[in-house]
Amino acid sequence: MVVTGPVEANEKRINGIESYEVQSVNRLVRGVMMRGQRLNLSIRADHFAGIGDFYLFGLVLDEFFSEYAGMNSFTQLNTTNSNTGED
């Protein structure tokens, strides 16, 4: 895919998501047990301009998912570079 503009670049980033897994988790926050979801994403780093682009994409997704978490719950996003296996 030849990237010619911002729309194509964003499509390439989204197409870089290879797999995802969602797990229910519990966490102790200020003495109170909270329920949340851990989202594990496997992403191809070669779909990004560089490591900074990959990191920024993860930050944007983390903020997006946290906006849709229910009250008194949380989300935890873990990204893995599927090319190298690094978290």
PyMOL commands that set and color helices and strands:
alter all, ss='L'
color gray80, all
select helices_A, chain A and resi 6-15+45-47+51-67
alter helices_A, ss='H'
color red, helices_A
select strands_A, chain A and resi 17-29+32-43+73-81
alter strands_A, ss='S'
color yellow, strands_A
deselect
rebuild
show_as cartoon
